[in-house]
Amino acid sequence: MQSSWAGFRVPSTRFTPDAASVKAGMMSRLFEELDYQVTPIGAVSLRRRRILSLDTDVFEVLLGDEHLMSSLFTASEIALARLGLAALGEAPDEGWDIVVGGLGLGYTAAAVLEDPKVARLEVVDFLAPVIEWHEQRLVPLDPPLLDDPRCTLRQADFFELAASGNGFGCAKDAILIDIDHTPDWLLDARSGSFYSEDGLQKLARHLKPGGVMGLWSDAIEDEAFTARMANVFEAAWSEPVTFHNPLQDKPFTQSVYLARKAR
């Protein structure tokens, strides 16, 4: 997701929740739209609603009427970071240099920053309002991403950078992606070529030898996509991430795809 492309703002009720109130679930309003802005790929909004049955406040990101992310379901976003870093093995003395494609509510980036072996993290997001939410501390992360000097937020088209020769400025230890729902369920048609073998080969150019690509997916493994990764990388596999959905009171499984470049 991703700054200065908002066409206009629709007046909305905005507030900055402090960490203590978010943790304690003390916010009293049942629903608040914290921000709404029009972007080149549609209107994006951040809202908070109280789920009375769970006695908790939930933050949600929507693109139009489509749900992109919820603070209620973060297990697989966190797993993307942890599995991706674990696949790297030993860190060099200078630490790892990581890119995360897609900011959202920031759970993948926050999980990357939990690892002290990470020296630098750049988070790339296409939607400027999403970056603004983090700059203005409208999201419930504690501590905020930008309190960590290792982290920078960049408003840019991740897929355009991945396909370019310059890429992300230098080769990275890991590139972790959480943008589209699945490799064939896209937020915007412009990202479609990224999931082809040619697109994956272009991304691989921006990884160091032994570097890792990680990709979040809102579905179980697509074996055809894993096979495409295997045609490009030395190793490719998928890890299921199963968690309890309290709204439906049953388990739900998403996936993290991983691929490692030859050393």
Secondary structure as a PSIPRED ss2 file (coil, helix, strand):
# PSIPRED VFORMAT (PSIPRED V4.0)

   1 M C   1.000  0.000  0.000
   2 Q C   1.000  0.000  0.000
   3 S C   1.000  0.000  0.000
   4 S C   1.000  0.000  0.000
   5 W C   1.000  0.000  0.000
   6 A C   1.000  0.000  0.000
   7 G C   1.000  0.000  0.000
   8 F C   1.000  0.000  0.000
   9 R E   0.000  0.000  1.000
  10 V C   1.000  0.000  0.000
  11 P C   1.000  0.000  0.000
  12 S C   1.000  0.000  0.000
  13 T C   1.000  0.000  0.000
  14 R C   1.000  0.000  0.000
  15 F C   1.000  0.000  0.000
  16 T C   1.000  0.000  0.000
  17 P C   1.000  0.000  0.000
  18 D C   1.000  0.000  0.000
  19 A H   0.000  1.000  0.000
  20 A H   0.000  1.000  0.000
  21 S H   0.000  1.000  0.000
  22 V H   0.000  1.000  0.000
  23 K H   0.000  1.000  0.000
  24 A H   0.000  1.000  0.000
  25 G C   1.000  0.000  0.000
  26 M C   1.000  0.000  0.000
  27 M C   1.000  0.000  0.000
  28 S C   1.000  0.000  0.000
  29 R C   1.000  0.000  0.000
  30 L C   1.000  0.000  0.000
  31 F E   0.000  0.000  1.000
  32 E E   0.000  0.000  1.000
  33 E E   0.000  0.000  1.000
  34 L E   0.000  0.000  1.000
  35 D E   0.000  0.000  1.000
  36 Y E   0.000  0.000  1.000
  37 Q E   0.000  0.000  1.000
  38 V E   0.000  0.000  1.000
  39 T E   0.000  0.000  1.000
  40 P C   1.000  0.000  0.000
  41 I C   1.000  0.000  0.000
  42 G E   0.000  0.000  1.000
  43 A E   0.000  0.000  1.000
  44 V E   0.000  0.000  1.000
  45 S E   0.000  0.000  1.000
  46 L E   0.000  0.000  1.000
  47 R E   0.000  0.000  1.000
  48 R E   0.000  0.000  1.000
  49 R E   0.000  0.000  1.000
  50 R E   0.000  0.000  1.000
  51 I E   0.000  0.000  1.000
  52 L C   1.000  0.000  0.000
  53 S C   1.000  0.000  0.000
  54 L C   1.000  0.000  0.000
  55 D C   1.000  0.000  0.000
  56 T E   0.000  0.000  1.000
  57 D E   0.000  0.000  1.000
  58 V E   0.000  0.000  1.000
  59 F E   0.000  0.000  1.000
  60 E E   0.000  0.000  1.000
  61 V E   0.000  0.000  1.000
  62 L E   0.000  0.000  1.000
  63 L E   0.000  0.000  1.000
  64 G C   1.000  0.000  0.000
  65 D C   1.000  0.000  0.000
  66 E E   0.000  0.000  1.000
  67 H E   0.000  0.000  1.000
  68 L E   0.000  0.000  1.000
  69 M E   0.000  0.000  1.000
  70 S E   0.000  0.000  1.000
  71 S C   1.000  0.000  0.000
  72 L C   1.000  0.000  0.000
  73 F C   1.000  0.000  0.000
  74 T C   1.000  0.000  0.000
  75 A H   0.000  1.000  0.000
  76 S H   0.000  1.000  0.000
  77 E H   0.000  1.000  0.000
  78 I H   0.000  1.000  0.000
  79 A H   0.000  1.000  0.000
  80 L H   0.000  1.000  0.000
  81 A H   0.000  1.000  0.000
  82 R H   0.000  1.000  0.000
  83 L H   0.000  1.000  0.000
  84 G H   0.000  1.000  0.000
  85 L H   0.000  1.000  0.000
  86 A H   0.000  1.000  0.000
  87 A C   1.000  0.000  0.000
  88 L C   1.000  0.000  0.000
  89 G C   1.000  0.000  0.000
  90 E C   1.000  0.000  0.000
  91 A C   1.000  0.000  0.000
  92 P C   1.000  0.000  0.000
  93 D C   1.000  0.000  0.000
  94 E C   1.000  0.000  0.000
  95 G C   1.000  0.000  0.000
  96 W E   0.000  0.000  1.000
  97 D E   0.000  0.000  1.000
  98 I E   0.000  0.000  1.000
  99 V E   0.000  0.000  1.000
 100 V E   0.000  0.000  1.000
 101 G E   0.000  0.000  1.000
 102 G C   1.000  0.000  0.000
 103 L C   1.000  0.000  0.000
 104 G C   1.000  0.000  0.000
 105 L C   1.000  0.000  0.000
 106 G C   1.000  0.000  0.000
 107 Y H   0.000  1.000  0.000
 108 T H   0.000  1.000  0.000
 109 A H   0.000  1.000  0.000
 110 A H   0.000  1.000  0.000
 111 A H   0.000  1.000  0.000
 112 V H   0.000  1.000  0.000
 113 L H   0.000  1.000  0.000
 114 E C   1.000  0.000  0.000
 115 D C   1.000  0.000  0.000
 116 P C   1.000  0.000  0.000
 117 K C   1.000  0.000  0.000
 118 V E   0.000  0.000  1.000
 119 A E   0.000  0.000  1.000
 120 R E   0.000  0.000  1.000
 121 L E   0.000  0.000  1.000
 122 E E   0.000  0.000  1.000
 123 V E   0.000  0.000  1.000
 124 V E   0.000  0.000  1.000
 125 D E   0.000  0.000  1.000
 126 F C   1.000  0.000  0.000
 127 L C   1.000  0.000  0.000
 128 A H   0.000  1.000  0.000
 129 P H   0.000  1.000  0.000
 130 V H   0.000  1.000  0.000
 131 I H   0.000  1.000  0.000
 132 E H   0.000  1.000  0.000
 133 W H   0.000  1.000  0.000
 134 H H   0.000  1.000  0.000
 135 E H   0.000  1.000  0.000
 136 Q C   1.000  0.000  0.000
 137 R C   1.000  0.000  0.000
 138 L C   1.000  0.000  0.000
 139 V C   1.000  0.000  0.000
 140 P C   1.000  0.000  0.000
 141 L C   1.000  0.000  0.000
 142 D C   1.000  0.000  0.000
 143 P C   1.000  0.000  0.000
 144 P C   1.000  0.000  0.000
 145 L H   0.000  1.000  0.000
 146 L H   0.000  1.000  0.000
 147 D H   0.000  1.000  0.000
 148 D C   1.000  0.000  0.000
 149 P C   1.000  0.000  0.000
 150 R C   1.000  0.000  0.000
 151 C E   0.000  0.000  1.000
 152 T E   0.000  0.000  1.000
 153 L E   0.000  0.000  1.000
 154 R E   0.000  0.000  1.000
 155 Q E   0.000  0.000  1.000
 156 A C   1.000  0.000  0.000
 157 D C   1.000  0.000  0.000
 158 F H   0.000  1.000  0.000
 159 F H   0.000  1.000  0.000
 160 E H   0.000  1.000  0.000
 161 L H   0.000  1.000  0.000
 162 A H   0.000  1.000  0.000
 163 A H   0.000  1.000  0.000
 164 S C   1.000  0.000  0.000
 165 G C   1.000  0.000  0.000
 166 N C   1.000  0.000  0.000
 167 G C   1.000  0.000  0.000
 168 F C   1.000  0.000  0.000
 169 G C   1.000  0.000  0.000
 170 C C   1.000  0.000  0.000
 171 A C   1.000  0.000  0.000
 172 K E   0.000  0.000  1.000
 173 D E   0.000  0.000  1.000
 174 A E   0.000  0.000  1.000
 175 I E   0.000  0.000  1.000
 176 L E   0.000  0.000  1.000
 177 I E   0.000  0.000  1.000
 178 D C   1.000  0.000  0.000
 179 I C   1.000  0.000  0.000
 180 D C   1.000  0.000  0.000
 181 H C   1.000  0.000  0.000
 182 T E   0.000  0.000  1.000
 183 P C   1.000  0.000  0.000
 184 D C   1.000  0.000  0.000
 185 W E   0.000  0.000  1.000
 186 L C   1.000  0.000  0.000
 187 L C   1.000  0.000  0.000
 188 D C   1.000  0.000  0.000
 189 A H   0.000  1.000  0.000
 190 R H   0.000  1.000  0.000
 191 S H   0.000  1.000  0.000
 192 G H   0.000  1.000  0.000
 193 S H   0.000  1.000  0.000
 194 F H   0.000  1.000  0.000
 195 Y H   0.000  1.000  0.000
 196 S C   1.000  0.000  0.000
 197 E H   0.000  1.000  0.000
 198 D H   0.000  1.000  0.000
 199 G H   0.000  1.000  0.000
 200 L H   0.000  1.000  0.000
 201 Q H   0.000  1.000  0.000
 202 K H   0.000  1.000  0.000
 203 L H   0.000  1.000  0.000
 204 A H   0.000  1.000  0.000
 205 R C   1.000  0.000  0.000
 206 H C   1.000  0.000  0.000
 207 L E   0.000  0.000  1.000
 208 K E   0.000  0.000  1.000
 209 P E   0.000  0.000  1.000
 210 G E   0.000  0.000  1.000
 211 G E   0.000  0.000  1.000
 212 V E   0.000  0.000  1.000
 213 M E   0.000  0.000  1.000
 214 G E   0.000  0.000  1.000
 215 L E   0.000  0.000  1.000
 216 W E   0.000  0.000  1.000
 217 S E   0.000  0.000  1.000
 218 D C   1.000  0.000  0.000
 219 A C   1.000  0.000  0.000
 220 I C   1.000  0.000  0.000
 221 E C   1.000  0.000  0.000
 222 D C   1.000  0.000  0.000
 223 E H   0.000  1.000  0.000
 224 A H   0.000  1.000  0.000
 225 F H   0.000  1.000  0.000
 226 T H   0.000  1.000  0.000
 227 A H   0.000  1.000  0.000
 228 R H   0.000  1.000  0.000
 229 M H   0.000  1.000  0.000
 230 A H   0.000  1.000  0.000
 231 N H   0.000  1.000  0.000
 232 V H   0.000  1.000  0.000
 233 F C   1.000  0.000  0.000
 234 E C   1.000  0.000  0.000
 235 A E   0.000  0.000  1.000
 236 A E   0.000  0.000  1.000
 237 W E   0.000  0.000  1.000
 238 S E   0.000  0.000  1.000
 239 E E   0.000  0.000  1.000
 240 P E   0.000  0.000  1.000
 241 V E   0.000  0.000  1.000
 242 T E   0.000  0.000  1.000
 243 F E   0.000  0.000  1.000
 244 H E   0.000  0.000  1.000
 245 N E   0.000  0.000  1.000
 246 P C   1.000  0.000  0.000
 247 L C   1.000  0.000  0.000
 248 Q C   1.000  0.000  0.000
 249 D C   1.000  0.000  0.000
 250 K E   0.000  0.000  1.000
 251 P E   0.000  0.000  1.000
 252 F E   0.000  0.000  1.000
 253 T E   0.000  0.000  1.000
 254 Q E   0.000  0.000  1.000
 255 S E   0.000  0.000  1.000
 256 V E   0.000  0.000  1.000
 257 Y E   0.000  0.000  1.000
 258 L E   0.000  0.000  1.000
 259 A E   0.000  0.000  1.000
 260 R E   0.000  0.000  1.000
 261 K C   1.000  0.000  0.000
 262 A C   1.000  0.000  0.000
 263 R C   1.000  0.000  0.000
